[in-house]
Amino acid sequence: MITLEICAGSLVSAIAAAQGKASRIELCSALTVGGLTPGVGLLQTVKSLIDIPVHVLIRPRAGNFTYSKHEKRCILREIEACIKAGADGIVIGALNADSSIDTDFMKEAVYCAAELDCTFHRAFDLITDKTKALDEIINLGFDRILTSGGQQSAWDGREIIRQLIVQAADTIEIMPGSGIHVGNAAQIVEYTGARAIHTSAKGSNSATDVSMFAAEPETDAVSVRNIIDNLEKFS
């Protein structure tokens, strides 16, 4: 069975993901800037309404993934708050100025997360030596890596993703993400050998509001279900 993780940027999207029978949710906010840590109130509400695992993006600001000591303190406090609010996992990543992994801080973050599932997010795609980085992330104790293979989309990076999956050899899950939709999900799984994929599965926005405050399209339960149906042959 292929794991389908839905990136949900709102309560509406999280509920739609569960209704569509997604395997798991990555909960975040501010998807227009690549995602930020969601509020604790949102996490608590989502956990009270759905019964699939909820992993929480831990990212205190937009921009790069090189954090100051004060930002790192904030990140650790966010992890602690997510644990208390019932999160099932965290999604995190931090780099040094040279785009290598900030291994000291990542070790601290994984320790802070205690028994929670830990995903290293697409900061991985900024790293030049992905072979070395994969080994480092395994040694840090992460459960998976979310990656587009360093390209704009997972389809464009499919060859690198396939190589990473071979290298990982079941020691860690390599999860393709970025630009995955109902039209290419099965092809990406077939080409790379991935056993999990990550997508927002957005539908068309039915809202008629065209003001500066208009909402982004939300996850659509039908789109989630259609992707799952297309992946059934890999069960």
Buried (B, 14 or more C-beta within 10 A) or exposed (E): EBBBBBBBBBBEBBBBBBBBEBBBBBBBBBBEEEBBBBEBEBBBBBBEEBEBBBBBBBBBEEEEBBBEEEBBEBBBEBBEBBBEBBBBBBBBBBBEEEBBBBBEBBBBBBEBBEEBBBBBBBBBBBBEEBEEBBBBBBEBEBBBBBBBBBBEBBBBBBEBBBBBBEBBEEEBBBBBBBBBBBEBBBEBBEBBEBBBBBBBBBBEEEEEEEEEEEEBBBBBBEBBBBBBEBBEEEE
